[in-house]
């Protein structure tokens, strides 16, 4: 699933190709991709609007349009936005005035689009952005203080922190030396400091490596990201911990496969 580093990469690499261009039309091959408004309204209202900016909120791509509306795209589990036509799985094409096109490729048809006047109707419930200055260890400690849920579940809860998904939660917990089943409120101040630092390090490194192509993620030019080559535990069942050599284990946390080192990530506070 595209998580914060993948969506940030898509935003950064799409921007120079689309900002300042006008949407001349939309072709939909799967009507279920449009969630709001109706298909007819979506296609008519977006036509002729200039893309004035592109941003990211959590895992959402935010396209600012000249008419004051906002196009929001969530790629869900298997979506990609491409500048060249893929071999298959095209669900939508956004046509631009210079003849270029944005292709939404999505093998599993989970991706969605909204055209809204107020972006907060879609993104308003998201938690803090983990790479912004306002996300401090104190903020993390306050949000964890009364939470009894497993820390792994909290990290991929988008209302708790925006943008972190399954694989980067695994990587951050490994770097911080915290067991994924520890409750949020059980973390000590020192562990919270380590976790805060680990979250930012893991995400920033993944952005520098253009995201992780462990499954269906592609960058807009069709190339793959390389962040997964630096994973220590994520998707690592059957491998050994790079730090201590103990076999990496996999457990389910809220129905998500979670990978960790049972030695380096003790169930006890450290």
C-alpha positions in Angstrom: 0.0 0.0 0.0 1.3 3.5 -0.8 2.2 5.0 2.6 3.5 8.5 3.4 6.9 8.2 1.6 5.3 6.7 -1.6 2.6 9.4 -1.7 5.1 12.1 -1.0 7.3 10.8 -3.9 4.3 10.8 -6.2 3.4 14.4 -5.2 7.0 15.6 -5.8 7.5 13.9 -9.1 4.1 14.8 -10.6 4.3 18.5 -9.6 6.6 19.7 -12.4 4.5 17.9 -15.1 1.0 19.1 -14.1 1.0 22.4 -12.1 -0.2 25.2 -14.4 -1.9 22.8 -16.8 -5.7 22.7 -17.3 -7.8 19.6 -17.1 -9.3 19.1 -20.6 -11.2 15.9 -19.7 -11.5 12.7 -17.7 -11.9 9.2 -19.0 -13.3 6.6 -16.5 -12.9 2.9 -17.1 -14.2 2.1 -13.6 -17.0 4.3 -12.4 -16.6 3.2 -8.8 -13.5 5.2 -8.5 -15.5 8.5 -8.1 -17.0 8.8 -4.6 -18.2 12.4 -4.7 -20.0 14.1 -6.5 -22.0 12.1 -9.1 -20.1 10.9 -12.2 -21.8 13.5 -14.3 -21.0 16.3 -11.9 -17.4 15.2 -11.4 -16.7 15.1 -15.1 -18.4 18.4 -15.9 -17.1 20.4 -12.9 -13.5 19.3 -13.2 -13.3 20.2 -16.9 -11.5 23.4 -17.6 -10.0 23.8 -14.2 -6.3 24.6 -13.9 -4.1 22.6 -11.5 -2.6 25.3 -9.3 -0.9 23.1 -6.8 -0.4 19.6 -5.4 0.0 18.6 -1.8 -0.3 15.6 0.5 -2.2 15.0 3.7 -1.5 11.6 5.2 -1.9 9.2 2.3 -4.1 11.5 0.4 -3.0 13.5 -2.7 -4.5 17.0 -2.8 -4.8 18.8 -6.1 -5.7 22.4 -5.8 -7.9 23.7 -8.7 -8.4 27.2 -10.1 -12.1 27.2 -9.5 -11.6 26.8 -5.8 -12.4 23.1 -5.6 -10.0 20.3 -4.6 -9.4 17.0 -6.3 -8.5 14.4 -3.7 -7.1 11.0 -4.7 -6.4 8.1 -2.3 -4.5 5.2 -4.0 -5.5 2.7 -1.3 -3.7 -0.7 -1.5 -2.5 -1.0 -5.1 -3.0 2.4 -6.9 -0.4 4.3 -8.8 -0.5 7.6 -10.8 1.6 7.4 -14.0 2.6 9.8 -16.7 2.8 7.0 -19.3 0.1 4.4 -20.1 0.6 1.1 -18.2 0.1 -2.2 -19.8 -3.2 -2.8 -18.0 -5.3 -2.0 -15.0 -6.0 1.6 -16.1 -9.1 2.8 -14.1 -9.0 6.5 -15.0 -7.2 9.0 -17.2 -7.0 12.7 -16.5 -6.3 14.6 -19.8 -4.4 17.9 -19.7 -4.4 20.8 -22.1 -0.9 20.1 -23.4 -1.8 16.6 -24.6 -0.3 14.9 -21.6 -2.2 12.5 -19.4 -2.3 11.1 -15.8 -3.1 7.5 -15.6 -4.6 5.9 -12.5 -3.5 2.3 -12.5 -5.1 0.1 -9.8 -5.2 -3.7 -10.1 -7.6 -4.2 -7.1 -9.9 -1.3 -7.8 -9.6 0.2 -4.3 -8.5 3.7 -5.2 -10.9 6.6 -4.9 -11.3 10.2 -6.1 -13.4 13.1 -4.7 -14.0 16.6 -6.0 -14.9 18.8 -3.1 -15.2 22.4 -2.1 -13.7 21.8 1.4 -10.9 19.3 1.6 -11.4 18.9 5.3 -14.6 17.0 4.6 -12.3 14.2 3.6 -9.1 14.8 5.5 -10.3 16.6 8.5 -10.2 13.6 10.9 -6.6 12.7 10.2 -4.0 12.9 13.0 -0.9 15.0 13.0 1.7 14.8 10.2 4.7 13.0 11.6 7.3 15.1 9.6 5.9 18.5 10.5 7.6 20.7 13.1 4.5 20.5 15.3 4.8 16.8 15.8 7.1 16.6 18.8 7.9 14.0 21.4 5.6 15.8 23.8 2.8 15.6 21.3 3.4 11.9 20.8 3.5 11.4 24.6 0.2 13.2 25.1 -1.5 11.2 22.4 -0.2 7.9 23.9 -0.9 8.7 27.5 -4.2 6.9 27.9 -4.1 4.6 25.0 -4.4 0.9 25.8 -4.3 -0.3 22.2 -1.1 -2.0 20.9 1.4 0.6 19.8 1.6 -1.0 16.3 -2.2 -0.5 15.9 -1.9 3.1 17.0 0.9 3.8 14.5 -1.2 2.7 11.5 -4.4 4.3 12.8 -4.7 7.4 10.5 -6.6 9.3 13.2 -3.7 8.9 15.6 -0.9 9.8 13.2 -1.4 10.5 9.5 0.5 8.6 6.8 2.2 5.8 8.6 1.1 2.3 7.4 2.0 -1.2 8.2 5.5 -1.5 6.9 6.9 1.8 8.2 5.3 1.1 11.6 7.2 -2.2 11.7 10.5 -0.4 10.8 10.0 2.4 13.3 9.2 0.0 16.1 12.3 -2.1 15.3 14.5 1.0 15.2 13.1 2.1 18.6 13.4 -1.4 20.1 9.7 -1.6 21.0 7.5 -4.7 20.8 4.5 -4.1 18.6 2.0 -5.4 21.2 3.1 -3.0 23.9 0.2 -0.7 24.9 0.5 2.9 24.0 0.4 4.1 27.6 3.0 1.6 28.7 5.8 3.4 26.8 8.3 5.3 29.0 9.4 8.8 28.2 12.7 7.5 26.9 10.9 5.0 24.6 8.7 7.7 23.3 11.7 9.8 22.5 13.2 6.9 20.6 10.0 6.1 18.8 9.5 9.7 17.7 13.0 9.9 16.4 12.6 6.5 14.7 9.4 7.5 13.0 11.0 10.5 11.4 14.2 8.7 10.5 12.4 5.9 8.8 10.0 8.1 6.8 12.7 10.6 5.7 15.0 7.8 4.6 12.1 6.2 2.6 11.3 9.5 0.9 15.0 9.9 -0.1 14.8 6.4 -1.6 11.5 7.3 -3.5 9.3 4.9 -1.6 9.2 1.1 -1.4 8.1 -1.1 -4.3 7.4 -4.3 -2.4 4.3 -5.0 -4.5 2.4 -2.7 -6.9 3.8 0.7 -6.2 5.4 2.6 -9.1 6.6 6.2 -9.3 5.0 8.5 -11.9 7.6 7.7 -14.5 7.0 4.0 -14.1 10.2 3.3 -12.2 10.2 1.5 -8.8 11.3 3.0 -5.5 14.2 1.4 -3.5 13.3 2.1 0.1 12.5 -1.6 0.7 16.1 -2.6 0.1 16.8 -0.9 3.5 14.0 -2.6 5.4 15.3 -4.3 8.6 12.2 -6.3 9.5 9.2 -5.4 7.4 8.1 -8.2 5.1 11.0 -10.2 6.7 9.6 -13.5 7.8 12.2 -16.2 7.3 15.1 -13.7 7.6 17.3 -13.0 10.5 17.5 -9.8 12.5 20.3 -7.7 11.0 21.2 -6.5 14.5 21.3 -9.7 16.6 20.8 -12.6 14.2 17.5 -13.8 15.8 14.9 -15.0 13.3 12.3 -12.3 12.6 8.8 -13.3 13.7 5.4 -12.4 12.3 2.3 -11.9 14.3 -1.1 -10.4 13.5 -1.9 -7.0 15.1 -5.5 -5.9 14.4 -5.5 -8.3 11.4 -2.3 -6.8 10.0 0.9 -8.9 9.5 3.5 -7.4 11.8 7.2 -8.3 11.7 9.6 -7.8 14.6 12.7 -9.2 16.3 11.7 -10.9 19.6 15.1 -10.2 21.1 15.7 -6.6 20.1 12.0 -5.7 20.6 11.4 -7.0 24.1 7.9 -7.1 25.5 9.3 -5.3 28.6 9.9 -1.6 29.0 13.5 -0.5 28.4 
